[in-house]
Amino acid sequence: MDDTTANRVPVNDALLTVNNIEVIYDHVILVLRGVSLEVPEEGIVTLLGANGAGKTTTLKAISNLLGAERGDVTKGSIEYRGTRVDQLTPSELVKRGVTQVMEGRHCFEHLTVEENLLTGAYTRGDGRAAIAADLDMVYGYFPRIKERRNSQAGYVSGGEQQMIAVGRALMARPSLILLDEPSMGLAPQLVEEIFEIVKQLNEKEKVTFLLAEQNTNMALQYSRYGYILENGRVVMDGESQALLENEDVKEFYLGVSGENRKSFRDVKHYRRRKRWLA
């Protein structure tokens, strides 16, 4: 594919714009190379790719969490609502409406479910009544964790911990949630439940989502636009339905081939993949 296709972005007004960023760890390890993407307001956009493609690094670059891992954005810019934010602290970014749900959930295991949720409201200053109302809203979307509200988070299931993590992010009243690998380690039924809730939050609460996901089929079904990362670069992007129907995406990421398509192990696959990255 040519560079003009790889750099195409959605036409909607952008809430978030990532412009040609480069990320280096420990001053020597180049992880992202010229990544550009846009997330329209009230949209759901997905980052796709294999493990190690750069999805999590992209999210952490946006949320300014790279510093804790000795990573730096060395080129490019990140804008939120038209203002550069790549020099803000993570807490300042949360106050502006951007929050991240980390891969692996990262609940405070010694705290109760409800205490975990309330930690998400630590940057707010709009009073107890508003926080209580949002807590009720979270329980409305996640009735399962309402039943476990007084249980220690370390003793609830993986699916319930993922619900806690998303609910905790909602308690910050975000406009944009960066959701990293929501399906990881969950049964298929729970994965679908989580994605259905993401869809409802987008439609009813007008929360925008940028999600990184290895489950390509599920992510494209629930998102509107997708970017595919390979070795730290965007190699393909487009409307989600178009990506679902793309023969290369079917073969490389969905494991589906047409009658005359080669298998993953066929050398033609690797030649074509190399051409994508050229």
Order of alpha helices (4+ residues) and beta strands (2+ residues): alpha-beta-beta-beta-alpha-beta-beta-alpha-beta-alpha-alpha-alpha-alpha-beta-alpha-beta-alpha-beta-beta-alpha-alpha-alpha
